[in-house]
Amino acid sequence: MNASRPTFDAVRLDDAARAGWLYYVAGNTQDEIARKLGVSRQSAQRLVAMAVSERLIKVRLDHPIARCMDLAGALSDRFGLIFCEVVPSDPAAPDLLTGIAIAAAAELEKTLKSPERRIISLGTGRALKATVEQLPRMSCPQHVVVSRLGNMMQDGSASPYNATISLAERIGAPHYPYPLPVLARDPAELAAMRGQEAVRNTIRLCEEAHLSLVGIGQMDRSAPLFVDGFVSAAEMDELAALGAAGEITSWVYDAGGQLIDCAFNARVASAPLPRAADRPVIAVASGEAKLPAIRAALAGHLVNGLITSEATAERLLAG
């Protein structure tokens, strides 16, 4: 009879295993464990400690996110980033936007939860539009949303990838659309337009932004600037000859991340790219086509944060 009954030590190990599971897996506090096991808090603490000392608990992060965290750390070290998040890639669709959009929305939500007034500035593009679509509806009348560039296409129609209005509507916040076209006809027209009070106020808000999210565009015939008609084939060839590697809010830069002194940039009406190292300017971008543009933006410190995919991160570090 006695041989079939559990020993005291076996019972204690069972209790320790339960306590360890409740603490490390279920996330219970020691007070909650004590209540559920019917023991004192001190006993619960000892049981959790026993679970570790008896090697009943083995902590191992066996998940794709572990690899992603390693990649994010390596990117931060190499490029001096203040923020980096790498999301797992789907091997069948490594350039899928959904994962990075969810991560960007989560980071944006942290800022939006602040009770203090925050200014959020946004670029445009598919990645930012997808980010806003992943954000839950919130009531944030204390915040301000501002666009870093105009919403007007070459023919006068609105861009389908403008995220500012969508974000403002989703969170119930006032917003400031950028009151200029993407490009002026010439530098003289640009200077006159920038003299307007509404433009000066919008640029000031962009400069004061607590968080800026931007997309990154490649510079080839698949580039948004070319596809949307802002750059002609001849202008694209000219920019390529000047070493154009990418663009952020229409500002074109070279492989070293330096803005190119050219006729095109002299007509760009977008707000100047932010340079405040202590305020996050986060690029939301991934994909093999964008690799040179992302690498150049990081090398030139045009952004100090990055949200990208695992596949893109691996390629960035391999280059």
C-alpha positions as CSV (number, residue, x, y, z in Angstrom):
1,M,0.0,0.0,0.0
2,N,2.7,2.5,1.0
3,A,4.8,1.7,-2.1
4,S,1.9,2.9,-4.3
5,R,1.4,6.2,-2.4
6,P,3.3,9.3,-3.7
7,T,6.2,10.4,-1.4
8,F,6.5,13.8,0.2
9,D,9.3,14.7,-2.2
10,A,7.2,13.7,-5.2
11,V,4.3,15.8,-4.0
12,R,6.6,18.8,-3.5
13,L,8.0,18.4,-7.0
14,D,4.5,18.3,-8.4
15,D,3.7,21.5,-6.5
16,A,6.9,23.1,-7.6
17,A,6.1,22.1,-11.2
18,R,2.7,23.7,-10.9
19,A,4.1,26.8,-9.4
20,G,6.7,27.1,-12.0
21,W,4.2,26.7,-14.8
22,L,1.9,29.3,-13.2
23,Y,4.7,31.8,-12.9
24,Y,6.8,31.3,-16.1
25,V,4.1,30.2,-18.5
26,A,0.8,31.5,-17.3
27,G,2.3,34.8,-16.0
28,N,0.8,34.6,-12.5
29,T,2.2,36.7,-9.6
30,Q,3.4,34.9,-6.5
31,D,0.3,36.1,-4.7
32,E,-1.9,34.6,-7.3
33,I,0.1,31.3,-7.2
34,A,-0.3,31.2,-3.4
35,R,-4.0,31.6,-3.7
36,K,-4.4,29.0,-6.4
37,L,-2.3,26.4,-4.7
38,G,-3.6,27.2,-1.2
39,V,-0.3,28.0,0.3
40,S,1.4,31.1,1.8
41,R,3.2,33.6,-0.4
42,Q,6.5,32.5,1.1
43,S,5.7,28.9,0.2
44,A,4.8,29.9,-3.3
45,Q,8.1,31.8,-3.6
46,R,10.0,28.7,-2.4
47,L,8.1,26.4,-4.9
48,V,9.0,28.7,-7.8
49,A,12.6,28.7,-6.7
50,M,12.5,24.9,-6.4
51,A,11.2,24.6,-9.9
52,V,14.3,26.4,-11.1
53,S,16.8,24.6,-8.8
54,E,15.4,21.2,-9.7
55,R,15.7,22.1,-13.4
56,L,11.9,21.6,-13.9
57,I,11.9,24.9,-15.7
58,K,14.2,25.4,-18.7
59,V,14.0,28.9,-20.3
60,R,14.5,28.7,-24.0
61,L,13.3,31.2,-26.6
62,D,12.7,28.9,-29.5
63,H,10.7,31.2,-31.8
64,P,11.4,33.1,-35.0
65,I,11.3,36.3,-33.0
66,A,14.6,35.4,-31.3
67,R,16.3,35.5,-34.7
68,C,14.5,38.7,-35.5
69,M,15.8,40.3,-32.2
70,D,19.3,39.3,-33.1
71,L,19.0,40.9,-36.5
72,A,17.5,44.1,-35.0
73,G,20.4,44.4,-32.6
74,A,22.9,43.9,-35.4
75,L,21.3,46.6,-37.5
76,S,21.1,49.0,-34.6
77,D,24.8,48.5,-33.9
78,R,25.9,48.8,-37.5
79,F,23.9,51.9,-38.4
80,G,23.5,53.6,-35.0
81,L,19.8,53.3,-34.8
82,I,17.8,54.3,-31.8
83,F,15.0,52.0,-32.7
84,C,14.8,48.8,-34.8
85,E,12.2,46.1,-35.2
86,V,12.5,43.1,-37.4
87,V,9.4,41.0,-38.1
88,P,9.4,37.3,-39.2
89,S,9.2,36.8,-43.0
90,D,6.9,34.4,-44.7
91,P,9.2,32.3,-46.9
92,A,6.5,32.1,-49.6
93,A,6.0,35.9,-49.6
94,P,9.1,37.5,-48.1
95,D,8.1,41.1,-49.2
96,L,4.6,40.9,-47.7
97,L,3.7,44.2,-46.0
98,T,1.3,42.9,-43.3
99,G,3.9,42.0,-40.7
100,I,5.8,45.3,-40.8
101,A,2.5,47.2,-40.9
102,I,1.4,45.5,-37.7
103,A,4.7,46.3,-36.0
104,A,4.6,49.9,-37.1
105,A,1.1,50.3,-35.9
106,A,2.1,48.9,-32.5
107,E,4.9,51.4,-32.2
108,L,2.6,54.2,-33.3
109,E,0.0,53.2,-30.7
110,K,2.6,53.6,-27.9
111,T,2.9,57.3,-28.8
112,L,-0.8,57.7,-29.3
113,K,-1.4,56.4,-25.7
114,S,0.4,59.3,-24.2
115,P,-1.9,61.7,-22.4
116,E,0.3,64.6,-23.3
117,R,0.1,66.3,-26.7
118,R,2.2,64.6,-29.4
119,I,2.8,65.6,-32.9
120,I,3.0,62.7,-35.4
121,S,4.4,63.4,-38.9
122,L,3.8,61.0,-41.8
123,G,5.1,60.4,-45.3
124,T,3.1,58.5,-47.9
125,G,3.2,55.1,-49.5
126,R,1.8,51.7,-49.4
127,A,3.6,50.7,-46.2
128,L,2.3,53.7,-44.2
129,K,-1.2,53.2,-45.6
130,A,-1.1,49.6,-44.4
131,T,0.2,50.7,-41.0
132,V,-2.8,53.0,-40.4
133,E,-5.2,50.2,-41.5
134,Q,-3.7,48.0,-38.7
135,L,-4.2,50.6,-36.0
136,P,-7.2,50.2,-33.7
137,R,-9.7,53.1,-33.5
138,M,-8.8,55.4,-30.7
139,S,-9.9,58.7,-29.3
140,C,-6.8,61.0,-29.3
141,P,-8.0,64.6,-29.6
142,Q,-4.9,65.8,-27.7
143,H,-2.6,64.8,-30.6
144,V,-1.8,66.4,-33.9
145,V,-1.2,64.5,-37.2
146,V,0.8,66.3,-39.9
147,S,1.8,65.3,-43.5
148,R,5.4,65.7,-44.6
149,L,4.5,66.2,-48.3
150,G,1.6,67.1,-50.5
151,N,-1.2,64.8,-51.4
152,M,-1.6,66.0,-55.0
153,M,-0.7,63.8,-58.0
154,Q,0.6,65.4,-61.3
155,D,-3.0,65.6,-62.7
156,G,-4.4,67.2,-59.5
157,S,-6.0,64.1,-58.1
158,A,-5.4,62.9,-54.6
159,S,-2.8,60.2,-53.9
160,P,-4.4,56.9,-52.9
161,Y,-1.5,56.3,-50.5
162,N,-1.9,59.3,-48.3
163,A,-1.9,58.2,-44.7
164,T,-2.4,61.4,-42.8
165,I,-6.1,61.9,-43.3
166,S,-6.8,58.2,-42.6
167,L,-4.8,58.3,-39.3
168,A,-6.5,61.5,-38.2
169,E,-10.0,60.0,-38.8
170,R,-9.1,56.8,-37.1
171,I,-7.9,58.5,-33.9
172,G,-10.1,61.5,-33.9
173,A,-7.2,64.0,-33.9
174,P,-6.8,67.3,-35.8
175,H,-4.6,67.0,-38.9
176,Y,-2.6,69.3,-41.1
177,P,-2.3,68.2,-44.7
178,Y,0.7,69.6,-46.5
179,P,-0.7,72.5,-48.5
180,L,1.6,72.2,-51.5
181,P,2.0,69.9,-54.5
182,V,4.8,67.3,-54.4
183,L,6.8,69.3,-56.9
184,A,6.9,73.0,-57.8
185,R,7.5,74.0,-61.4
186,D,10.7,75.8,-60.6
187,P,12.7,77.0,-57.5
188,A,11.2,80.5,-57.8
189,E,7.6,79.2,-57.5
190,L,8.7,77.0,-54.6
191,A,10.1,79.9,-52.7
192,A,6.9,81.9,-53.2
193,M,4.7,79.0,-52.0
194,R,6.8,78.4,-49.0
195,G,6.3,82.0,-47.9
196,Q,2.6,81.2,-47.2
197,E,1.7,81.2,-43.5
198,A,-0.1,77.8,-43.8
199,V,3.0,76.2,-45.3
200,R,5.3,77.7,-42.7
201,N,3.1,76.4,-39.9
202,T,3.0,72.9,-41.4
203,I,6.8,72.8,-41.8
204,R,7.2,74.0,-38.2
205,L,4.9,71.1,-37.0
206,C,7.0,68.6,-39.0
207,E,10.2,70.0,-37.3
208,E,8.6,69.6,-33.9
209,A,7.2,66.1,-34.5
210,H,7.7,63.6,-31.6
211,L,7.5,60.7,-34.0
212,S,7.9,60.6,-37.8
213,L,7.1,57.6,-39.9
214,V,8.3,57.5,-43.5
215,G,8.4,55.2,-46.4
216,I,11.5,54.6,-48.6
217,G,11.3,54.5,-52.4
218,Q,13.6,52.8,-54.8
219,M,15.0,54.7,-57.8
220,D,14.3,52.6,-60.9
221,R,11.5,52.2,-63.4
222,S,9.4,50.6,-60.6
223,A,9.9,53.7,-58.3
224,P,6.7,55.4,-57.1
225,L,8.0,58.7,-58.3
226,F,8.2,57.3,-61.8
227,V,5.1,55.1,-61.8
228,D,3.0,58.0,-60.4
229,G,4.3,60.3,-63.1
230,F,6.3,62.7,-61.0
231,V,9.5,61.8,-62.8
232,S,9.8,61.4,-66.6
233,A,11.9,58.7,-68.2
234,A,14.5,61.3,-69.1
235,E,14.6,62.7,-65.6
236,M,14.9,59.2,-64.2
237,D,17.9,58.5,-66.4
238,E,19.4,61.8,-65.3
239,L,19.0,61.0,-61.6
240,A,20.4,57.5,-62.2
241,A,23.5,59.2,-63.8
242,L,23.8,61.3,-60.7
243,G,23.9,58.2,-58.5
244,A,20.3,58.3,-57.1
245,A,19.8,55.4,-54.8
246,G,16.5,56.2,-53.1
247,E,14.0,58.8,-52.0
248,I,12.2,59.7,-48.8
249,T,9.1,62.0,-49.2
250,S,10.4,62.7,-52.7
251,W,13.9,63.9,-51.5
252,V,16.3,61.9,-53.7
253,Y,19.6,60.8,-52.2
254,D,22.7,58.9,-53.3
255,A,24.3,55.6,-52.1
256,G,25.9,57.4,-49.2
257,G,22.6,58.8,-48.0
258,Q,23.4,62.4,-49.1
259,L,20.8,64.5,-50.8
260,I,21.7,65.1,-54.5
261,D,22.2,68.7,-55.6
262,C,20.1,68.5,-58.7
263,A,17.3,70.2,-60.6
264,F,14.7,67.7,-59.3
265,N,15.5,68.3,-55.5
266,A,15.4,72.0,-56.2
267,R,11.7,71.6,-57.0
268,V,10.7,69.3,-54.2
269,A,8.1,71.0,-52.0
270,S,8.1,68.4,-49.1
271,A,9.1,69.4,-45.6
272,P,12.9,69.1,-45.1
273,L,14.0,65.7,-43.8
274,P,14.3,65.8,-40.0
275,R,17.8,65.6,-38.5
276,A,16.9,65.6,-34.7
277,A,18.9,62.5,-33.5
278,D,16.9,62.3,-30.3
279,R,13.4,62.1,-32.0
280,P,12.5,58.9,-33.7
281,V,12.3,59.1,-37.5
282,I,11.3,55.6,-38.4
283,A,11.4,54.1,-41.9
284,V,8.8,51.4,-42.6
285,A,10.2,49.5,-45.5
286,S,11.1,46.1,-46.8
287,G,11.6,44.2,-50.1
288,E,14.5,43.3,-52.3
289,A,13.8,46.2,-54.7
290,K,14.2,48.7,-51.9
291,L,17.5,47.3,-50.5
292,P,19.9,49.9,-52.0
293,A,17.5,52.7,-51.0
294,I,17.1,51.4,-47.4
295,R,20.9,50.8,-47.0
296,A,21.7,54.3,-48.3
297,A,19.2,55.9,-46.0
298,L,20.6,54.1,-43.0
299,A,24.2,54.8,-44.0
300,G,23.4,58.6,-44.4
301,H,21.4,58.7,-41.1
302,L,18.4,60.0,-43.0
303,V,16.4,57.9,-40.5
304,N,17.3,56.7,-37.0
305,G,14.8,53.9,-36.8
306,L,13.7,51.0,-39.0
307,I,10.8,48.5,-39.1
308,T,11.5,45.8,-41.7
309,S,11.2,42.2,-42.5
310,E,13.6,39.3,-41.5
311,A,14.5,38.7,-45.2
312,T,15.3,42.4,-45.8
313,A,17.3,42.6,-42.5
314,E,19.4,39.6,-43.5
315,R,20.2,41.1,-46.9
316,L,21.1,44.5,-45.4
317,L,23.6,42.9,-43.0
318,A,25.0,40.7,-45.8
319,G,25.8,43.7,-48.0
